[in-house]
Amino acid sequence: MVEFEHREAKETDRGGSGLNPHEVVLYPLMTESTTRLIEDENKLVFIVNLKANRTDIKRAVEELYEVRVSKVNVLITSRGEKKAFVKLYPEYKAADVAIKLGLL
């Protein structure tokens, strides 16, 4: 019979990298295309920490902006930054958050 080593759970095993919300979200991105996403698709766009994963981003946005996040898509830009597209639940308006942030 083969015995397996017991391994302790790491922070990343529980769906987080241990970053606090202010370390995760670096700044909101505001361009013509992100304005269209805010208005048409109820999405906000942020530049986030390269070490942050989707769970970290969702938790940080929900905590910082007091909204519920439906979905998070991420990509690494050619400039080496991580961009997060955060879709909010319909009961929360991305435009309201953008106005609170001074983007619109």
RABEL-V76397 format. One record per residue. N is the residue number from 1. RES is the residue in one letter. PHI is phi in whole degrees, 0 to 359 (* if undefined). OMEGA is omega in whole degrees, -180 to 180 (NA if undefined). Layout:
n = <N | N>
res = <RES | RES>
phi = <PHI | PHI>
omega = <OMEGA | OMEGA>
//
This chain:
n = <1 | 2 | 3 | 4 | 5 | 6 | 7 | 8 | 9 | 10 | 11 | 12 | 13 | 14 | 15 | 16 | 17 | 18 | 19 | 20 | 21 | 22 | 23 | 24 | 25 | 26 | 27 | 28 | 29 | 30 | 31 | 32 | 33 | 34 | 35 | 36 | 37 | 38 | 39 | 40 | 41 | 42 | 43 | 44 | 45 | 46 | 47 | 48 | 49 | 50 | 51 | 52 | 53 | 54 | 55 | 56 | 57 | 58 | 59 | 60 | 61 | 62 | 63 | 64 | 65 | 66 | 67 | 68 | 69 | 70 | 71 | 72 | 73 | 74 | 75 | 76 | 77 | 78 | 79 | 80 | 81 | 82 | 83 | 84 | 85 | 86 | 87 | 88 | 89 | 90 | 91 | 92 | 93 | 94 | 95 | 96 | 97 | 98 | 99 | 100 | 101 | 102 | 103 | 104>
res = <M | V | E | F | E | H | R | E | A | K | E | T | D | R | G | G | S | G | L | N | P | H | E | V | V | L | Y | P | L | M | T | E | S | T | T | R | L | I | E | D | E | N | K | L | V | F | I | V | N | L | K | A | N | R | T | D | I | K | R | A | V | E | E | L | Y | E | V | R | V | S | K | V | N | V | L | I | T | S | R | G | E | K | K | A | F | V | K | L | Y | P | E | Y | K | A | A | D | V | A | I | K | L | G | L | L>
phi = <* | 270 | 260 | 252 | 287 | 278 | 244 | 284 | 288 | 269 | 301 | 291 | 291 | 263 | 85 | 200 | 259 | 86 | 276 | 277 | 304 | 286 | 278 | 285 | 274 | 276 | 193 | 283 | 255 | 230 | 225 | 299 | 290 | 289 | 298 | 295 | 297 | 298 | 284 | 268 | 243 | 58 | 242 | 247 | 238 | 230 | 268 | 235 | 299 | 300 | 277 | 284 | 255 | 302 | 297 | 300 | 295 | 300 | 298 | 295 | 295 | 297 | 287 | 287 | 248 | 53 | 228 | 253 | 264 | 273 | 204 | 229 | 246 | 231 | 210 | 260 | 284 | 294 | 275 | 86 | 260 | 262 | 251 | 245 | 258 | 249 | 267 | 264 | 295 | 303 | 287 | 245 | 254 | 298 | 298 | 296 | 294 | 298 | 294 | 297 | 277 | 82 | 273 | 251>
omega = <-178 | 177 | -180 | 175 | 173 | -180 | 180 | 179 | 176 | 178 | -178 | 178 | -179 | 175 | 178 | -179 | 177 | 178 | 175 | -174 | -180 | 175 | -178 | -178 | -180 | 176 | 176 | -180 | -179 | 175 | 177 | -178 | 178 | 175 | 178 | 178 | 179 | -175 | -172 | -172 | 179 | -180 | 172 | -179 | -179 | 165 | -173 | 178 | 180 | -179 | -177 | 174 | -176 | -180 | 178 | -177 | 179 | -179 | -178 | -179 | 179 | -178 | -175 | -172 | 176 | 177 | 174 | -178 | 179 | -172 | 177 | 172 | -180 | 173 | 175 | -178 | 178 | 177 | 178 | 178 | 176 | -179 | -179 | 175 | -172 | 179 | -179 | 173 | -176 | -180 | 176 | -178 | 178 | 179 | 179 | 178 | 180 | 178 | 179 | 179 | -179 | -179 | -180 | NA>
//
